[in-house]
């Protein structure tokens, strides 16, 4: 006996396509993954801020100035 006796391929493909349609429409449970730059991954990824600007980080080790007024604070966007 062949598989054709057990499964109607017309109904199988119709239900398969209907299932794909439902999962694509009802798949609203997407999660955003927040990835913070660390020394291990900063060159592997591009980052996007809240204004949709893409950027990457470059790592340079520098000496901190002794004068605290020369240190700039960058506010969170």
Secondary structure, 3 states (H helix, E strand, C coil): CCHHHCCCHHHHHHHHHHHHHHHHHCCCCCCCCCCCCCCCCCCCCCEECCCCCEECCCCCCCCCCCCHHHCCCCCCC
